Amino acid sequence: MKKIILFTLLCTVTSQAFAQKEVFFNNTKPEDLKVESFKGVEIQTAFNPFAIFNSHRFNNILPLYLGFFSEQRIAPTWTLDYSIGLTGSRFKMSIYNPVFYDSISSSYSGEYGPNQAYKNGYSLTLKAGIEPRWYWNYKKRAINNHAKLNSGWFVSAPLMYEYSLYSSYDQYLNSISNYRSLGYISLKPTIGYRQAITNNIFLEGSFGYGIGLSIYSFNDKFRCGITNGFPELKIKAAYTFK
């Protein structure tokens, strides 16, 4: 009798376990899994990893960005991230020889360029951007309950606009008559990884390689110039409001 009761209990527990497993997988269809949408504040720093080979930049303090972001779902594994904030930095800068423009003769005097001296420079930049992201392994991680706050690998293409509110370089650029910076646009294909720490905090690391477009006016004429490609490592921490 005891054996029959034990066998019955064992069969009941086993059948319930398989039933629960079956219900779980039936309710977790791949098409029902979607990335999250949320807003929050973020703090980050970014730098060119090859800049350490430039001796006069080795001791520079890394730039610090503080801003607001809104990450919105546009597809099951895609988001569109809007951001705006301020970046402050301190750096070593070359002291440039000034150039003067003579409007009467329409000519310049002096030799514009860096000399052998350096000084500390400072900058404050307004940044705004939009970034489409694809979390390619999101559904697999979500099934395993590892995708909180969209944790996982992603690829993206951040498009950023930067406008200098203040820079120590301005005093040298302004020595060239009629020069005015109108901003800087960059596009940087990126691969990165995000990891949730709590229900509202996550950390993120990424590597990107981009190109930029400098926009300025010179002698009252609108001009722009493409900058060389540059690598960038970025580390970010964020708090979400959900």
C-alpha positions in Angstrom: 0.0 0.0 0.0 2.8 2.4 0.9 4.5 1.7 -2.4 1.3 2.5 -4.3 0.9 5.8 -2.5 4.5 6.7 -3.0 4.3 5.9 -6.7 1.1 7.9 -7.1 2.7 10.9 -5.4 5.8 10.6 -7.6 3.7 10.5 -10.7 1.7 13.5 -9.6 4.7 15.6 -8.9 6.4 14.6 -12.2 3.3 15.4 -14.2 2.9 18.8 -12.6 6.5 19.6 -13.2 6.2 18.8 -16.9 2.9 20.6 -17.1 4.4 23.7 -15.6 7.3 23.6 -18.0 4.9 23.1 -20.9 2.8 26.1 -19.9 5.9 28.3 -19.4 7.2 27.6 -22.9 3.7 28.0 -24.5 3.3 31.4 -22.8 6.8 32.6 -23.9 6.4 32.9 -27.6 9.3 34.6 -29.4 7.0 37.1 -31.0 5.8 38.2 -27.6 9.2 39.1 -26.3 10.0 42.8 -26.7 12.6 45.2 -25.4 11.7 47.8 -22.8 11.1 51.5 -23.1 12.2 53.9 -20.3 13.7 57.3 -19.5 16.4 58.4 -17.2 19.6 60.2 -16.5 23.1 59.1 -17.5 26.7 59.9 -16.8 29.5 58.7 -19.1 33.0 59.2 -20.2 34.5 58.5 -23.6 38.1 58.6 -25.0 40.2 57.6 -27.9 42.2 54.5 -26.7 45.1 55.4 -29.0 45.5 58.9 -27.4 47.7 57.4 -24.7 50.4 57.2 -27.2 50.3 60.9 -27.6 52.7 62.0 -24.8 51.2 65.5 -24.1 47.7 64.0 -23.8 48.5 61.1 -21.5 47.6 63.0 -18.3 44.4 64.6 -19.5 41.3 64.3 -17.4 38.7 62.3 -19.2 35.6 64.2 -20.4 32.5 63.8 -18.3 29.0 63.8 -19.8 25.8 64.3 -17.8 22.5 64.2 -19.5 18.9 62.9 -20.0 17.9 60.1 -22.3 14.7 58.4 -23.5 14.9 54.9 -25.0 11.8 54.0 -26.9 10.9 50.6 -28.4 10.3 50.8 -32.2 10.4 47.0 -32.9 10.6 43.8 -30.8 14.5 44.0 -30.6 15.0 47.6 -31.7 15.0 50.9 -29.8 15.5 54.6 -30.6 17.5 56.5 -28.0 17.1 60.3 -27.7 19.6 62.1 -25.5 20.7 65.7 -24.6 23.2 66.9 -22.0 26.5 68.7 -21.3 30.1 67.5 -21.5 32.9 69.2 -19.5 36.6 68.4 -20.0 40.1 69.5 -19.1 43.0 68.9 -21.4 46.5 70.0 -22.3 46.6 72.3 -25.3 49.3 73.8 -27.5 49.7 77.5 -27.3 49.2 78.8 -30.9 50.9 81.7 -32.5 48.2 84.3 -33.5 47.4 85.4 -37.0 46.1 88.8 -37.9 44.0 89.8 -40.9 44.5 93.1 -42.6 41.2 94.1 -44.3 42.9 96.8 -46.4 45.4 94.5 -48.0 43.2 91.4 -47.6 46.2 89.5 -46.3 47.3 87.7 -43.1 50.3 88.4 -41.0 52.0 86.0 -38.6 52.3 82.2 -38.8 49.4 80.3 -37.3 50.4 77.1 -35.6 51.4 75.5 -32.3 54.7 76.4 -30.6 56.5 74.3 -28.1 54.5 75.4 -25.0 51.4 73.9 -23.5 48.8 75.0 -21.0 45.6 73.6 -19.4 42.5 74.0 -21.5 38.8 73.7 -20.6 35.7 73.1 -22.5 31.9 72.9 -22.0 29.9 71.3 -24.9 26.1 70.9 -25.5 25.4 67.5 -27.0 22.2 66.1 -28.5 21.7 62.9 -30.4 19.6 60.1 -31.7 20.7 56.4 -31.7 19.0 53.4 -33.3 19.9 50.2 -31.5 19.5 46.5 -32.2 19.7 44.1 -29.2 20.4 41.1 -31.4 20.4 38.4 -28.6 17.6 39.9 -26.6 15.0 37.2 -27.0 17.4 34.4 -26.0 18.4 36.3 -22.9 14.7 37.2 -22.1 13.8 33.5 -22.1 16.5 32.9 -19.6 15.3 36.0 -17.6 18.6 37.8 -18.2 17.4 40.8 -20.2 16.3 43.3 -17.5 16.6 46.9 -18.7 17.5 45.5 -22.1 20.7 43.9 -20.8 22.8 42.2 -23.4 24.8 42.9 -26.6 23.8 45.6 -29.0 24.9 47.4 -32.2 24.0 50.9 -32.9 24.7 54.0 -35.0 24.7 57.2 -32.8 24.2 60.4 -34.7 25.4 63.3 -32.5 25.4 67.1 -32.8 27.8 69.0 -30.6 27.9 72.8 -30.0 30.8 74.4 -28.0 29.5 76.7 -25.3 33.0 77.4 -24.1 36.5 76.2 -25.1 40.0 77.4 -24.4 40.7 77.0 -28.0 38.3 79.7 -28.9 40.8 82.5 -28.1 43.1 81.0 -30.7 40.5 80.3 -33.4 39.1 83.8 -32.9 42.5 85.2 -33.8 41.6 84.2 -37.3 39.3 87.0 -38.4 35.7 86.1 -39.2 35.9 82.5 -38.0 32.9 81.1 -36.2 32.2 77.5 -35.2 28.6 76.3 -35.8 29.0 72.9 -34.4 30.1 69.4 -35.0 28.2 66.3 -36.3 29.4 62.7 -35.9 28.2 59.3 -37.0 29.7 56.4 -35.1 28.8 52.7 -35.7 29.1 51.0 -32.3 29.1 47.6 -30.6 28.5 47.4 -26.9 27.1 45.5 -23.9 24.7 46.6 -21.2 24.2 45.0 -17.8 21.5 45.8 -15.3 22.7 46.2 -11.7 19.3 46.8 -10.1 15.8 47.3 -11.3 16.6 51.0 -12.1 20.4 51.1 -12.7 22.5 49.7 -15.4 26.2 49.9 -16.6 27.2 49.9 -20.2 30.5 49.7 -22.2 30.9 50.2 -26.0 33.4 50.7 -28.7 32.8 52.7 -31.9 34.6 54.1 -34.9 33.1 57.2 -36.5 33.6 60.1 -38.8 32.7 63.7 -38.2 31.7 66.9 -40.0 32.8 70.3 -38.7 30.5 73.2 -39.5 31.8 76.8 -39.4 31.6 80.1 -41.1 34.7 81.9 -42.4 34.7 85.4 -43.9 30.8 85.2 -43.7 30.7 82.1 -45.9 29.3 78.8 -44.6 31.8 75.9 -44.8 32.2 72.4 -43.5 35.0 69.9 -43.4 35.1 66.1 -42.9 37.4 64.9 -40.1 39.4 61.7 -40.2 37.9 58.5 -38.7 38.4 58.1 -34.9 37.9 55.2 -32.5 36.1 55.7 -29.2 35.7 53.7 -26.0 32.7 54.7 -23.8 31.7 53.8 -20.3 28.2 54.7 -19.0 26.1 54.4 -15.9 22.4 55.3 -15.9 19.4 55.5 -13.6 16.0 54.9 -15.1 12.6 56.4 -14.1 10.8 53.6 -15.9 
